[in-house]
Amino acid sequence: MERSSSLDLRCQQDVEKFFSDRKPEYVFLSAARVGGILANERYPAEFIYDNLMIEANVVHSSFRHGVKKLLFLGSTCIYPKFAPQPLKEESLLSGPLEPTNEPYAVAKIAGIKLVQAYRKQYGCRFISAMPTNLYGPGDNFDLEKAHVLPALIRKVHEARESGAGAVNVWGSGRPRREFLYVDDLAEACVFLMRNYDGDDVVNVGFGEDVTIRELAEMVAAVVGYDGALEFDVSKPDGTPRKLVDCSRMTALGWVPGVSLVDGIEKTYNWFIEHYSVVTGAEV
C-alpha cells in the first residue's frame, strides 16, 4: 500500500512503474478524490479529472501486468437523484444525477463501465462494489472537505469545548442517509474478492438510514453536547434519500456488524486521540 504523497495514481508513468516493481496479484481500488457537498461544489474539475485518471491508470495497469483480480469501489452517488428507494443496482443510468456531486458520480460510473469493458474484451476478473456513506477512524475532519458525519463530530465537539450555544448544520435536516463503518467495508471487500466474480455491480450498505437531524442528535449525545442544533436551509440538502438495497450482498452471505451508535463512539474516540493532528490545532 502506497500513500498519495509517494505514488500519484493520476500519473500513468508512476502507476506503470509501481505495477512493474511491485507486481501485485490482487488490487483493491479504493483511491479517489472525495468530499462533501461543499468540496463537490468548489472543485468539480478536480473531482471528475482526478477520479477518471486514477481509475483509468490503475485498471489499465492491472490488465497489462496480469493482476489476478481487481475490486473497484464506487459510490452510491452513481444512482439517479430520484431513483426508487432503496436503491437497486439496476437503477444505474436510469435518470438524472444529483447536480451537487454529478462530476464525481460521472467519474465513478465511468470506472464501472471501464471494469466491465475489460471483463468483456479481455476476460479480466475485475468486479465493482458500491459502498454507501462511510465513516470511522482516520476520516477527513477538514470542514471544507469532510463528509457530513466527521464534519458534525468536529463541529459538535468544538462547540462543546468552546461553550457555544448552538451548532450550525447545513440543510434542512430532512434528507435521509445510510452509514457504514469502515471496518465493515474492509471485511466486505475481502469477502467479495473471495466470493464474487460477476459482471454486475454489488451494493454494500448497512441496510438502515437516518435523517441528518437524527444523525446530528446522535453525534451530540455521543459527544455530550446539550446546545441547540440550527439547520441552515439556505444550504443545499443534496439527494433526498440514499438507502441502498443490499439484498444481492446479503444473498452472497455477508452482513455488517457495527451499529451506527457504536461506530460514532469509536470514531469520536479516535478523533479525540488524534485531535491536534487532524485539525492542526493545539490540544
C-alpha positions in Angstrom: 0.0 0.0 0.0 1.3 3.4 -1.0 0.1 6.8 0.1 -0.8 9.5 -2.4 2.2 11.5 -1.3 4.6 8.8 -2.6 2.5 7.5 -5.5 0.4 9.8 -7.7 -2.2 7.5 -9.2 -3.1 10.3 -11.6 0.2 9.8 -13.4 0.3 6.9 -15.8 4.1 6.5 -15.8 4.2 6.4 -12.0 1.4 3.8 -11.9 3.1 1.7 -14.5 6.3 1.7 -12.6 4.6 0.7 -9.4 2.9 -2.3 -11.0 6.2 -3.2 -12.7 8.2 -3.0 -9.5 5.6 -4.5 -7.0 3.8 -6.9 -9.2 0.5 -7.0 -7.2 -1.7 -10.1 -7.7 -4.9 -8.6 -6.2 -5.9 -4.9 -6.3 -8.5 -3.1 -4.1 -9.1 0.2 -5.9 -10.5 2.5 -3.2 -8.3 5.5 -4.0 -10.3 8.6 -5.0 -10.8 12.3 -4.6 -13.8 12.5 -2.2 -15.6 15.1 -0.2 -18.9 16.5 1.0 -21.3 18.9 -0.7 -19.0 21.9 -0.1 -16.0 20.3 -1.7 -18.0 18.9 -4.6 -19.4 22.4 -5.3 -16.0 24.1 -5.1 -13.8 21.6 -7.0 -15.9 19.9 -9.8 -13.0 19.9 -12.2 -10.7 18.1 -9.8 -13.4 15.7 -8.8 -14.0 14.5 -12.3 -10.4 14.7 -13.6 -8.6 13.1 -10.7 -11.1 10.2 -10.3 -11.1 9.5 -14.1 -7.3 9.4 -14.2 -6.9 7.3 -11.0 -9.3 4.5 -12.2 -8.1 4.5 -15.8 -4.4 4.2 -14.8 -4.9 1.5 -12.2 -7.4 -0.6 -14.2 -5.3 -0.5 -17.3 -2.0 -1.3 -15.5 -3.8 -4.1 -13.7 -4.7 -5.6 -17.1 -1.2 -5.0 -18.5 0.5 -6.7 -15.6 -1.8 -9.7 -15.3 -3.4 -8.9 -12.0 -5.5 -11.9 -10.9 -8.4 -9.9 -9.6 -9.4 -6.3 -9.1 -12.2 -4.8 -7.0 -13.2 -1.3 -7.9 -15.0 0.7 -5.3 -17.5 3.3 -6.5 -20.2 5.2 -4.5 -23.9 5.3 -4.2 -23.7 8.7 -5.7 -23.8 6.9 -9.1 -27.6 6.4 -8.7 -30.1 8.9 -10.1 -31.3 11.6 -7.7 -34.9 10.4 -7.6 -34.3 6.7 -8.1 -36.7 4.4 -6.2 -35.7 3.6 -2.6 -34.0 1.5 -1.5 -31.5 1.9 -4.4 -31.2 -1.2 -6.5 -28.2 -1.8 -8.7 -30.5 -1.9 -11.7 -31.2 1.9 -11.2 -27.8 2.8 -12.6 -28.2 5.3 -15.6 -32.0 5.3 -15.3 -32.3 9.1 -14.6 -30.5 12.4 -13.9 -27.9 12.6 -11.2 -27.8 14.9 -8.1 -26.3 18.1 -9.5 -24.1 18.8 -6.5 -22.0 15.7 -7.0 -22.5 15.0 -10.7 -18.8 15.3 -11.7 -17.8 12.7 -9.0 -20.7 10.4 -9.9 -19.9 10.6 -13.7 -16.3 9.6 -12.9 -17.4 6.7 -10.8 -19.9 5.5 -13.4 -17.0 5.6 -16.0 -15.0 3.4 -13.6 -17.8 0.8 -13.5 -18.0 0.8 -17.3 -14.2 0.6 -17.6 -14.2 -2.5 -15.4 -17.0 -4.1 -17.3 -15.3 -3.3 -20.6 -12.0 -5.0 -19.6 -14.0 -8.1 -18.4 -15.9 -8.3 -21.7 -12.9 -7.7 -24.1 -10.1 -9.3 -22.2 -11.7 -11.7 -19.7 -10.3 -9.8 -16.7 -11.6 -10.8 -13.3 -12.5 -7.2 -12.4 -15.5 -6.5 -10.2 -17.3 -3.4 -8.8 -18.9 -2.7 -5.5 -20.8 0.4 -4.5 -20.5 1.3 -0.7 -22.8 3.6 1.0 -21.6 6.6 3.1 -18.5 5.5 5.0 -17.1 6.8 8.3 -14.7 5.8 11.0 -11.2 6.3 12.4 -8.8 8.1 10.0 -11.7 10.0 8.4 -11.3 13.5 7.0 -12.3 16.1 9.6 -11.4 19.2 7.5 -14.7 21.2 7.5 -14.1 22.3 3.8 -13.8 18.7 2.5 -15.4 16.4 5.1 -18.5 14.4 4.6 -21.4 15.0 6.9 -20.6 12.7 9.8 -17.0 13.7 10.5 -17.9 17.3 10.0 -20.7 17.0 12.6 -18.3 15.3 15.0 -15.8 18.1 14.8 -18.4 20.9 14.9 -20.2 19.5 17.9 -17.0 18.7 19.8 -15.6 22.2 19.2 -18.9 23.7 20.2 -18.9 21.8 23.5 -15.3 22.7 24.2 -15.9 26.4 23.5 -19.2 26.6 25.3 -21.1 27.6 22.1 -24.8 27.6 22.5 -25.6 26.2 19.0 -24.1 24.3 16.1 -24.8 25.2 12.5 -25.8 22.2 10.3 -26.1 22.5 6.6 -29.6 22.0 5.0 -33.0 21.3 6.5 -32.0 18.1 8.3 -34.7 16.1 6.5 -32.6 14.2 3.9 -32.0 10.6 4.9 -28.6 8.9 4.8 -27.2 5.5 5.4 -23.8 5.0 7.1 -21.4 2.0 7.0 -18.4 1.7 9.4 -15.1 1.4 7.6 -14.1 -1.9 9.2 -17.3 -3.4 8.0 -16.5 -2.3 4.4 -12.9 -3.7 4.7 -14.4 -7.0 5.7 -16.9 -6.8 2.8 -14.2 -6.1 0.3 -12.2 -9.2 1.3 -15.4 -11.2 1.2 -16.2 -10.1 -2.3 -12.7 -10.7 -3.5 -13.1 -14.3 -2.3 -16.7 -15.0 -3.1 -17.9 -12.9 -6.1 -16.9 -12.9 -9.7 -19.8 -11.4 -11.6 -20.2 -8.5 -14.0 -22.9 -6.8 -12.1 -22.3 -4.0 -9.6 -22.9 -5.0 -5.9 -24.2 -2.6 -3.3 -22.6 -2.6 0.1 -24.5 -0.9 2.9 -25.9 -1.1 6.4 -29.5 -1.6 5.5 -31.0 1.3 7.5 -30.9 5.1 7.3 -31.5 8.1 9.5 -32.3 11.7 8.8 -29.5 14.3 9.1 -31.3 15.7 12.1 -31.3 12.3 13.8 -27.7 11.9 12.9 -26.8 15.3 14.4 -28.7 14.4 17.6 -26.8 11.1 17.8 -23.5 12.8 17.5 -24.5 15.4 20.1 -25.4 12.6 22.5 -22.1 10.8 22.0 -20.1 14.0 22.4 -22.1 15.1 25.4 -23.3 18.4 23.9 -26.6 19.8 25.0 -26.7 23.0 22.9 -29.0 23.7 20.1 -28.8 22.4 16.5 -29.5 25.1 14.0 -30.3 23.9 10.5 -29.3 26.3 7.7 -32.0 25.9 5.0 -30.1 28.3 2.6 -27.6 25.5 2.1 -28.2 22.5 -0.2 -29.7 19.3 1.0 -28.4 17.1 -1.8 -30.2 13.9 -2.7 -33.4 13.5 -0.6 -32.6 9.9 0.4 -29.8 7.4 -0.3 -30.6 3.9 1.1 -29.2 1.0 -0.8 -30.8 -2.3 -1.5 -28.2 -4.8 -0.1 -30.1 -8.0 -1.0 -27.5 -9.0 -3.5 -24.7 -8.8 -0.9 -26.9 -10.5 1.8 -27.6 -13.3 -0.6 -23.9 -13.9 -1.0 -23.7 -14.3 2.8 -22.4 -11.0 4.2 -23.9 -8.6 6.7 -22.4 -5.6 8.6 -21.6 -5.9 12.3 -21.1 -2.4 13.7 -24.2 -0.3 14.7 -24.3 3.4 13.9 -24.1 4.5 17.6 -21.2 2.2 18.3 -19.4 3.4 15.1 -19.9 7.0 16.1 -18.5 6.3 19.5 -15.4 4.6 18.0 -14.9 7.4 15.5 -15.3 10.1 18.2 -12.8 8.4 20.5 -10.3 8.2 17.6 -10.9 11.9 16.8 -10.2 12.9 20.4 -7.0 10.9 20.5 -5.8 12.5 17.2 -7.4 15.9 17.5 -4.3 18.0 17.2 -3.1 16.1 14.1 -6.5 16.0 12.2 -7.3 19.7 12.9 -3.9 21.3 13.1 -4.9 22.8 16.4 -3.4 22.8 19.9 -5.0 20.3 22.3 
